[in-house]
Amino acid sequence: MGVSLEQKKRVVQEVAEVASGAHSALAAEYRGLTAGEMDNLRVQAREAGVYVRVVKNSLAKRAVEGTEFECMSEGLQGPLLLAFSQEDPGSAARVLKGFSKEHEQLVVKMLAVGGETYPGSEIDRLASLPTYEEALSLLMATMRAPVQKFATTLNEVPSKLVRTVAAVRDAKQ
């Protein structure tokens, strides 16, 4: 039985809303995966803050119109699932990369970040991006390092003076 026009409009609207707020998007071919395996993928994705949806390509093209993922329109061919990162840019890539290690049937065809489309082979680069918390901790460590070095340098002057006085005292005794 076909999908009604109203249902198609709802799907397009839902995917468009997700795409408008997403950090990155991936399109992967899922041919050969069982329904149970797809459910496992959806559960993993939901836990990681990733929106996964199997959408007809014609509907997906309409959904990404006007978003930064419009660049993916030309590559939407064949049976594809779309995964949108909602937490951080690399979350969808980490989920699909981990899942594809166990299930070779899942093949990432393309990904999009910042209005640019990349081939699926770039998934490792996207998956290695730090999460928000990791990026924040790296920034704080970088900002803290010069202050810590300065404090250590300032502390070294009196410490050296104390060691010198102690050495002179020991030499006189």
Rosetta constraint file for C-alpha pairs under 8 A:
AtomPair CA 3 CA 7 HARMONIC 6.27 0.50
AtomPair CA 3 CA 8 HARMONIC 6.70 0.50
AtomPair CA 4 CA 8 HARMONIC 6.35 0.50
AtomPair CA 5 CA 9 HARMONIC 6.19 0.50
AtomPair CA 6 CA 10 HARMONIC 6.25 0.50
AtomPair CA 7 CA 11 HARMONIC 6.23 0.50
AtomPair CA 8 CA 12 HARMONIC 6.18 0.50
AtomPair CA 8 CA 59 HARMONIC 7.26 0.50
AtomPair CA 9 CA 13 HARMONIC 6.05 0.50
AtomPair CA 10 CA 14 HARMONIC 6.00 0.50
AtomPair CA 11 CA 15 HARMONIC 6.14 0.50
AtomPair CA 11 CA 55 HARMONIC 7.98 0.50
AtomPair CA 11 CA 59 HARMONIC 7.66 0.50
AtomPair CA 12 CA 16 HARMONIC 5.95 0.50
AtomPair CA 12 CA 59 HARMONIC 5.89 0.50
AtomPair CA 12 CA 60 HARMONIC 6.84 0.50
AtomPair CA 12 CA 62 HARMONIC 6.65 0.50
AtomPair CA 12 CA 63 HARMONIC 4.82 0.50
AtomPair CA 13 CA 17 HARMONIC 6.14 0.50
AtomPair CA 13 CA 63 HARMONIC 6.60 0.50
AtomPair CA 14 CA 18 HARMONIC 6.38 0.50
AtomPair CA 15 CA 19 HARMONIC 5.98 0.50
AtomPair CA 15 CA 60 HARMONIC 7.49 0.50
AtomPair CA 15 CA 63 HARMONIC 5.73 0.50
AtomPair CA 15 CA 64 HARMONIC 7.60 0.50
AtomPair CA 16 CA 20 HARMONIC 6.03 0.50
AtomPair CA 16 CA 63 HARMONIC 4.51 0.50
AtomPair CA 16 CA 64 HARMONIC 5.80 0.50
AtomPair CA 16 CA 65 HARMONIC 7.90 0.50
AtomPair CA 16 CA 67 HARMONIC 7.78 0.50
AtomPair CA 17 CA 21 HARMONIC 6.75 0.50
AtomPair CA 18 CA 22 HARMONIC 6.07 0.50
AtomPair CA 18 CA 51 HARMONIC 7.58 0.50
AtomPair CA 18 CA 84 HARMONIC 7.31 0.50
AtomPair CA 18 CA 86 HARMONIC 7.95 0.50
AtomPair CA 19 CA 25 HARMONIC 7.85 0.50
AtomPair CA 19 CA 63 HARMONIC 7.80 0.50
AtomPair CA 19 CA 64 HARMONIC 6.56 0.50
AtomPair CA 19 CA 67 HARMONIC 6.72 0.50
AtomPair CA 19 CA 69 HARMONIC 7.27 0.50
AtomPair CA 19 CA 84 HARMONIC 6.75 0.50
AtomPair CA 20 CA 67 HARMONIC 5.69 0.50
AtomPair CA 20 CA 68 HARMONIC 7.57 0.50
AtomPair CA 21 CA 86 HARMONIC 6.97 0.50
AtomPair CA 22 CA 84 HARMONIC 5.83 0.50
AtomPair CA 22 CA 85 HARMONIC 5.47 0.50
AtomPair CA 22 CA 86 HARMONIC 4.83 0.50
AtomPair CA 22 CA 87 HARMONIC 7.95 0.50
AtomPair CA 23 CA 84 HARMONIC 7.26 0.50
AtomPair CA 23 CA 85 HARMONIC 5.51 0.50
AtomPair CA 23 CA 86 HARMONIC 6.04 0.50
AtomPair CA 23 CA 87 HARMONIC 7.58 0.50
AtomPair CA 23 CA 88 HARMONIC 6.25 0.50
AtomPair CA 23 CA 89 HARMONIC 4.87 0.50
AtomPair CA 23 CA 113 HARMONIC 6.78 0.50
AtomPair CA 23 CA 114 HARMONIC 7.62 0.50
AtomPair CA 24 CA 84 HARMONIC 5.79 0.50
AtomPair CA 24 CA 85 HARMONIC 5.28 0.50
AtomPair CA 24 CA 86 HARMONIC 7.80 0.50
AtomPair CA 24 CA 89 HARMONIC 5.19 0.50
AtomPair CA 24 CA 90 HARMONIC 7.45 0.50
AtomPair CA 24 CA 92 HARMONIC 7.63 0.50
AtomPair CA 24 CA 111 HARMONIC 7.36 0.50
AtomPair CA 24 CA 112 HARMONIC 5.72 0.50
AtomPair CA 24 CA 113 HARMONIC 4.77 0.50
AtomPair CA 24 CA 114 HARMONIC 7.33 0.50
AtomPair CA 25 CA 69 HARMONIC 7.14 0.50
AtomPair CA 25 CA 82 HARMONIC 6.90 0.50
AtomPair CA 25 CA 83 HARMONIC 5.54 0.50
AtomPair CA 25 CA 84 HARMONIC 4.44 0.50
AtomPair CA 25 CA 85 HARMONIC 6.30 0.50
AtomPair CA 25 CA 92 HARMONIC 7.35 0.50
AtomPair CA 25 CA 111 HARMONIC 5.58 0.50
AtomPair CA 25 CA 112 HARMONIC 5.23 0.50
AtomPair CA 25 CA 113 HARMONIC 6.77 0.50
AtomPair CA 26 CA 82 HARMONIC 5.73 0.50
AtomPair CA 26 CA 83 HARMONIC 5.12 0.50
AtomPair CA 26 CA 84 HARMONIC 6.55 0.50
AtomPair CA 26 CA 92 HARMONIC 7.18 0.50
AtomPair CA 26 CA 93 HARMONIC 7.27 0.50
AtomPair CA 26 CA 108 HARMONIC 7.06 0.50
AtomPair CA 26 CA 109 HARMONIC 7.72 0.50
AtomPair CA 26 CA 110 HARMONIC 5.86 0.50
AtomPair CA 26 CA 111 HARMONIC 4.20 0.50
AtomPair CA 26 CA 112 HARMONIC 6.40 0.50
AtomPair CA 27 CA 76 HARMONIC 7.70 0.50
AtomPair CA 27 CA 80 HARMONIC 6.02 0.50
AtomPair CA 27 CA 81 HARMONIC 5.65 0.50
AtomPair CA 27 CA 82 HARMONIC 4.74 0.50
AtomPair CA 27 CA 83 HARMONIC 6.48 0.50
AtomPair CA 27 CA 108 HARMONIC 6.01 0.50
AtomPair CA 27 CA 109 HARMONIC 5.75 0.50
AtomPair CA 27 CA 110 HARMONIC 5.40 0.50
AtomPair CA 27 CA 111 HARMONIC 6.18 0.50
AtomPair CA 28 CA 80 HARMONIC 5.28 0.50
AtomPair CA 28 CA 81 HARMONIC 5.43 0.50
AtomPair CA 28 CA 82 HARMONIC 6.68 0.50
AtomPair CA 28 CA 106 HARMONIC 6.49 0.50
AtomPair CA 28 CA 107 HARMONIC 5.34 0.50
AtomPair CA 28 CA 108 HARMONIC 3.98 0.50
AtomPair CA 28 CA 109 HARMONIC 5.16 0.50
AtomPair CA 28 CA 110 HARMONIC 7.03 0.50
AtomPair CA 29 CA 78 HARMONIC 7.56 0.50
AtomPair CA 29 CA 79 HARMONIC 5.83 0.50
AtomPair CA 29 CA 80 HARMONIC 4.59 0.50
AtomPair CA 29 CA 81 HARMONIC 6.44 0.50
AtomPair CA 29 CA 105 HARMONIC 7.67 0.50
AtomPair CA 29 CA 106 HARMONIC 5.69 0.50
AtomPair CA 29 CA 107 HARMONIC 5.16 0.50
AtomPair CA 29 CA 108 HARMONIC 6.24 0.50
AtomPair CA 29 CA 109 HARMONIC 6.68 0.50
AtomPair CA 30 CA 79 HARMONIC 6.80 0.50
AtomPair CA 30 CA 80 HARMONIC 6.28 0.50
AtomPair CA 30 CA 81 HARMONIC 6.84 0.50
AtomPair CA 30 CA 105 HARMONIC 6.07 0.50
AtomPair CA 30 CA 106 HARMONIC 4.73 0.50
AtomPair CA 30 CA 107 HARMONIC 6.72 0.50
AtomPair CA 31 CA 79 HARMONIC 6.80 0.50
AtomPair CA 31 CA 105 HARMONIC 6.22 0.50
AtomPair CA 31 CA 106 HARMONIC 7.09 0.50
AtomPair CA 32 CA 105 HARMONIC 5.68 0.50
AtomPair CA 33 CA 37 HARMONIC 6.02 0.50
AtomPair CA 33 CA 38 HARMONIC 6.54 0.50
AtomPair CA 33 CA 103 HARMONIC 7.84 0.50
AtomPair CA 33 CA 105 HARMONIC 6.26 0.50
AtomPair CA 33 CA 106 HARMONIC 7.33 0.50
AtomPair CA 34 CA 38 HARMONIC 6.29 0.50
AtomPair CA 35 CA 39 HARMONIC 6.19 0.50
AtomPair CA 36 CA 40 HARMONIC 6.30 0.50
AtomPair CA 37 CA 41 HARMONIC 6.28 0.50
AtomPair CA 38 CA 42 HARMONIC 6.21 0.50
AtomPair CA 39 CA 43 HARMONIC 6.20 0.50
AtomPair CA 40 CA 44 HARMONIC 6.24 0.50
AtomPair CA 41 CA 45 HARMONIC 6.04 0.50
AtomPair CA 41 CA 99 HARMONIC 6.91 0.50
AtomPair CA 42 CA 46 HARMONIC 5.99 0.50
AtomPair CA 42 CA 52 HARMONIC 6.38 0.50
AtomPair CA 43 CA 47 HARMONIC 6.29 0.50
AtomPair CA 44 CA 48 HARMONIC 6.41 0.50
AtomPair CA 44 CA 95 HARMONIC 6.88 0.50
AtomPair CA 45 CA 49 HARMONIC 6.21 0.50
AtomPair CA 45 CA 50 HARMONIC 4.79 0.50
AtomPair CA 45 CA 51 HARMONIC 6.62 0.50
AtomPair CA 45 CA 52 HARMONIC 6.80 0.50
AtomPair CA 45 CA 92 HARMONIC 7.23 0.50
AtomPair CA 45 CA 95 HARMONIC 6.21 0.50
AtomPair CA 46 CA 50 HARMONIC 5.51 0.50
AtomPair CA 46 CA 51 HARMONIC 6.65 0.50
AtomPair CA 48 CA 87 HARMONIC 7.73 0.50
AtomPair CA 48 CA 91 HARMONIC 6.52 0.50
AtomPair CA 48 CA 92 HARMONIC 7.80 0.50
AtomPair CA 48 CA 95 HARMONIC 7.42 0.50
AtomPair CA 49 CA 85 HARMONIC 6.78 0.50
AtomPair CA 49 CA 86 HARMONIC 5.77 0.50
AtomPair CA 49 CA 87 HARMONIC 5.64 0.50
AtomPair CA 49 CA 91 HARMONIC 7.35 0.50
AtomPair CA 50 CA 83 HARMONIC 6.47 0.50
AtomPair CA 50 CA 84 HARMONIC 5.63 0.50
AtomPair CA 50 CA 85 HARMONIC 4.88 0.50
AtomPair CA 50 CA 86 HARMONIC 5.75 0.50
AtomPair CA 50 CA 87 HARMONIC 7.32 0.50
AtomPair CA 50 CA 91 HARMONIC 6.75 0.50
AtomPair CA 50 CA 92 HARMONIC 5.65 0.50
AtomPair CA 51 CA 82 HARMONIC 7.95 0.50
AtomPair CA 51 CA 83 HARMONIC 5.48 0.50
AtomPair CA 51 CA 84 HARMONIC 5.09 0.50
AtomPair CA 51 CA 85 HARMONIC 6.67 0.50
AtomPair CA 51 CA 86 HARMONIC 7.21 0.50
AtomPair CA 52 CA 81 HARMONIC 6.88 0.50
AtomPair CA 52 CA 82 HARMONIC 5.66 0.50
AtomPair CA 52 CA 83 HARMONIC 4.39 0.50
AtomPair CA 52 CA 84 HARMONIC 6.56 0.50
AtomPair CA 53 CA 81 HARMONIC 5.65 0.50
AtomPair CA 53 CA 82 HARMONIC 5.39 0.50
AtomPair CA 53 CA 83 HARMONIC 6.58 0.50
AtomPair CA 54 CA 80 HARMONIC 6.48 0.50
AtomPair CA 54 CA 81 HARMONIC 4.33 0.50
AtomPair CA 54 CA 82 HARMONIC 6.22 0.50
AtomPair CA 55 CA 59 HARMONIC 6.55 0.50
AtomPair CA 55 CA 60 HARMONIC 5.97 0.50
AtomPair CA 55 CA 80 HARMONIC 7.42 0.50
AtomPair CA 55 CA 81 HARMONIC 6.57 0.50
AtomPair CA 55 CA 82 HARMONIC 7.40 0.50
AtomPair CA 56 CA 60 HARMONIC 6.13 0.50
AtomPair CA 56 CA 79 HARMONIC 7.87 0.50
AtomPair CA 57 CA 61 HARMONIC 6.07 0.50
AtomPair CA 57 CA 76 HARMONIC 5.73 0.50
AtomPair CA 57 CA 77 HARMONIC 6.48 0.50
AtomPair CA 57 CA 78 HARMONIC 7.63 0.50
AtomPair CA 57 CA 79 HARMONIC 7.99 0.50
AtomPair CA 57 CA 80 HARMONIC 7.67 0.50
AtomPair CA 58 CA 62 HARMONIC 6.54 0.50
AtomPair CA 59 CA 63 HARMONIC 6.12 0.50
AtomPair CA 60 CA 64 HARMONIC 6.25 0.50
AtomPair CA 60 CA 73 HARMONIC 7.84 0.50
AtomPair CA 60 CA 76 HARMONIC 7.83 0.50
AtomPair CA 61 CA 65 HARMONIC 6.38 0.50
AtomPair CA 61 CA 70 HARMONIC 7.40 0.50
AtomPair CA 61 CA 73 HARMONIC 5.25 0.50
AtomPair CA 61 CA 76 HARMONIC 7.42 0.50
AtomPair CA 64 CA 68 HARMONIC 7.63 0.50
AtomPair CA 64 CA 69 HARMONIC 5.68 0.50
AtomPair CA 64 CA 70 HARMONIC 5.04 0.50
AtomPair CA 64 CA 73 HARMONIC 7.51 0.50
AtomPair CA 65 CA 69 HARMONIC 7.57 0.50
AtomPair CA 65 CA 70 HARMONIC 5.17 0.50
AtomPair CA 66 CA 70 HARMONIC 6.40 0.50
AtomPair CA 68 CA 113 HARMONIC 7.82 0.50
AtomPair CA 68 CA 114 HARMONIC 6.30 0.50
AtomPair CA 68 CA 115 HARMONIC 4.49 0.50
AtomPair CA 68 CA 116 HARMONIC 7.97 0.50
AtomPair CA 69 CA 73 HARMONIC 7.80 0.50
AtomPair CA 69 CA 112 HARMONIC 6.24 0.50
AtomPair CA 69 CA 113 HARMONIC 7.55 0.50
AtomPair CA 69 CA 114 HARMONIC 7.86 0.50
AtomPair CA 69 CA 115 HARMONIC 5.75 0.50
AtomPair CA 69 CA 116 HARMONIC 7.72 0.50
AtomPair CA 70 CA 115 HARMONIC 7.41 0.50
AtomPair CA 71 CA 112 HARMONIC 7.58 0.50
AtomPair CA 71 CA 115 HARMONIC 6.35 0.50
AtomPair CA 71 CA 116 HARMONIC 6.51 0.50
AtomPair CA 71 CA 117 HARMONIC 6.14 0.50
AtomPair CA 72 CA 76 HARMONIC 6.57 0.50
AtomPair CA 72 CA 110 HARMONIC 7.83 0.50
AtomPair CA 72 CA 111 HARMONIC 7.79 0.50
AtomPair CA 72 CA 112 HARMONIC 6.90 0.50
AtomPair CA 72 CA 117 HARMONIC 6.26 0.50
AtomPair CA 75 CA 110 HARMONIC 7.58 0.50
AtomPair CA 76 CA 80 HARMONIC 7.29 0.50
AtomPair CA 83 CA 92 HARMONIC 6.12 0.50
AtomPair CA 84 CA 92 HARMONIC 6.25 0.50
AtomPair CA 85 CA 89 HARMONIC 5.73 0.50
AtomPair CA 85 CA 90 HARMONIC 6.97 0.50
AtomPair CA 85 CA 91 HARMONIC 5.64 0.50
AtomPair CA 85 CA 92 HARMONIC 5.00 0.50
AtomPair CA 86 CA 91 HARMONIC 7.84 0.50
AtomPair CA 87 CA 91 HARMONIC 6.82 0.50
AtomPair CA 88 CA 131 HARMONIC 5.94 0.50
AtomPair CA 88 CA 132 HARMONIC 6.52 0.50
AtomPair CA 89 CA 113 HARMONIC 7.61 0.50
AtomPair CA 89 CA 126 HARMONIC 7.26 0.50
AtomPair CA 89 CA 129 HARMONIC 7.33 0.50
AtomPair CA 89 CA 131 HARMONIC 7.88 0.50
AtomPair CA 90 CA 94 HARMONIC 6.16 0.50
AtomPair CA 90 CA 126 HARMONIC 5.21 0.50
AtomPair CA 90 CA 127 HARMONIC 4.74 0.50
AtomPair CA 90 CA 128 HARMONIC 6.88 0.50
AtomPair CA 90 CA 129 HARMONIC 5.54 0.50
AtomPair CA 90 CA 130 HARMONIC 7.27 0.50
AtomPair CA 90 CA 131 HARMONIC 7.22 0.50
AtomPair CA 91 CA 95 HARMONIC 6.29 0.50
AtomPair CA 91 CA 127 HARMONIC 6.85 0.50
AtomPair CA 91 CA 131 HARMONIC 7.79 0.50
AtomPair CA 92 CA 96 HARMONIC 6.14 0.50
AtomPair CA 92 CA 127 HARMONIC 7.75 0.50
AtomPair CA 93 CA 97 HARMONIC 5.79 0.50
AtomPair CA 93 CA 123 HARMONIC 5.91 0.50
AtomPair CA 93 CA 124 HARMONIC 7.63 0.50
AtomPair CA 93 CA 126 HARMONIC 6.14 0.50
AtomPair CA 93 CA 127 HARMONIC 4.81 0.50
AtomPair CA 94 CA 98 HARMONIC 6.02 0.50
AtomPair CA 94 CA 126 HARMONIC 7.98 0.50
AtomPair CA 94 CA 127 HARMONIC 4.77 0.50
AtomPair CA 94 CA 128 HARMONIC 7.80 0.50
AtomPair CA 95 CA 99 HARMONIC 6.11 0.50
AtomPair CA 96 CA 100 HARMONIC 5.88 0.50
AtomPair CA 96 CA 106 HARMONIC 7.97 0.50
AtomPair CA 96 CA 108 HARMONIC 7.71 0.50
AtomPair CA 97 CA 101 HARMONIC 6.42 0.50
AtomPair CA 97 CA 123 HARMONIC 7.21 0.50
AtomPair CA 97 CA 124 HARMONIC 7.73 0.50
AtomPair CA 97 CA 127 HARMONIC 7.55 0.50
AtomPair CA 98 CA 102 HARMONIC 7.16 0.50
AtomPair CA 99 CA 103 HARMONIC 6.18 0.50
AtomPair CA 99 CA 106 HARMONIC 7.73 0.50
AtomPair CA 100 CA 104 HARMONIC 5.38 0.50
AtomPair CA 100 CA 105 HARMONIC 7.23 0.50
AtomPair CA 100 CA 106 HARMONIC 5.35 0.50
AtomPair CA 100 CA 107 HARMONIC 6.91 0.50
AtomPair CA 107 CA 120 HARMONIC 7.88 0.50
AtomPair CA 108 CA 120 HARMONIC 4.91 0.50
AtomPair CA 108 CA 121 HARMONIC 7.68 0.50
AtomPair CA 108 CA 123 HARMONIC 7.75 0.50
AtomPair CA 109 CA 119 HARMONIC 6.26 0.50
AtomPair CA 109 CA 120 HARMONIC 4.50 0.50
AtomPair CA 109 CA 121 HARMONIC 7.91 0.50
AtomPair CA 110 CA 117 HARMONIC 6.88 0.50
AtomPair CA 110 CA 118 HARMONIC 5.71 0.50
AtomPair CA 110 CA 119 HARMONIC 4.50 0.50
AtomPair CA 110 CA 120 HARMONIC 4.23 0.50
AtomPair CA 110 CA 121 HARMONIC 7.87 0.50
AtomPair CA 111 CA 117 HARMONIC 5.76 0.50
AtomPair CA 111 CA 118 HARMONIC 5.30 0.50
AtomPair CA 111 CA 119 HARMONIC 6.31 0.50
AtomPair CA 111 CA 120 HARMONIC 6.12 0.50
AtomPair CA 111 CA 122 HARMONIC 7.82 0.50
AtomPair CA 111 CA 123 HARMONIC 7.46 0.50
AtomPair CA 112 CA 116 HARMONIC 5.42 0.50
AtomPair CA 112 CA 117 HARMONIC 4.38 0.50
AtomPair CA 112 CA 118 HARMONIC 6.02 0.50
AtomPair CA 113 CA 117 HARMONIC 6.76 0.50
AtomPair CA 118 CA 122 HARMONIC 6.57 0.50
AtomPair CA 122 CA 126 HARMONIC 6.66 0.50
AtomPair CA 123 CA 127 HARMONIC 5.91 0.50
AtomPair CA 124 CA 128 HARMONIC 6.11 0.50
AtomPair CA 125 CA 129 HARMONIC 6.84 0.50
AtomPair CA 130 CA 134 HARMONIC 5.44 0.50
AtomPair CA 130 CA 135 HARMONIC 5.61 0.50
AtomPair CA 131 CA 135 HARMONIC 6.06 0.50
AtomPair CA 132 CA 136 HARMONIC 6.09 0.50
AtomPair CA 133 CA 137 HARMONIC 6.18 0.50
AtomPair CA 134 CA 138 HARMONIC 6.19 0.50
AtomPair CA 135 CA 139 HARMONIC 6.16 0.50
AtomPair CA 136 CA 140 HARMONIC 6.16 0.50
AtomPair CA 137 CA 141 HARMONIC 6.08 0.50
AtomPair CA 138 CA 142 HARMONIC 6.15 0.50
AtomPair CA 139 CA 143 HARMONIC 6.11 0.50
AtomPair CA 140 CA 144 HARMONIC 5.92 0.50
AtomPair CA 141 CA 145 HARMONIC 6.11 0.50
AtomPair CA 142 CA 146 HARMONIC 7.72 0.50
AtomPair CA 143 CA 147 HARMONIC 7.54 0.50
AtomPair CA 144 CA 148 HARMONIC 6.08 0.50
AtomPair CA 145 CA 149 HARMONIC 6.15 0.50
AtomPair CA 146 CA 150 HARMONIC 6.10 0.50
AtomPair CA 147 CA 151 HARMONIC 6.15 0.50
AtomPair CA 148 CA 152 HARMONIC 6.10 0.50
AtomPair CA 149 CA 153 HARMONIC 6.11 0.50
AtomPair CA 150 CA 154 HARMONIC 6.20 0.50
AtomPair CA 151 CA 155 HARMONIC 6.08 0.50
AtomPair CA 152 CA 156 HARMONIC 6.10 0.50
AtomPair CA 153 CA 157 HARMONIC 7.04 0.50
AtomPair CA 154 CA 158 HARMONIC 7.83 0.50
AtomPair CA 155 CA 159 HARMONIC 6.42 0.50
AtomPair CA 156 CA 160 HARMONIC 5.93 0.50
AtomPair CA 157 CA 161 HARMONIC 6.34 0.50
AtomPair CA 158 CA 162 HARMONIC 6.15 0.50
AtomPair CA 159 CA 163 HARMONIC 6.24 0.50
AtomPair CA 160 CA 164 HARMONIC 6.10 0.50
AtomPair CA 161 CA 165 HARMONIC 6.17 0.50
AtomPair CA 162 CA 166 HARMONIC 6.08 0.50
AtomPair CA 163 CA 167 HARMONIC 6.08 0.50
AtomPair CA 164 CA 168 HARMONIC 6.23 0.50
AtomPair CA 165 CA 169 HARMONIC 6.12 0.50
AtomPair CA 166 CA 170 HARMONIC 6.11 0.50
AtomPair CA 167 CA 171 HARMONIC 6.11 0.50
AtomPair CA 168 CA 172 HARMONIC 6.29 0.50
AtomPair CA 169 CA 173 HARMONIC 6.38 0.50
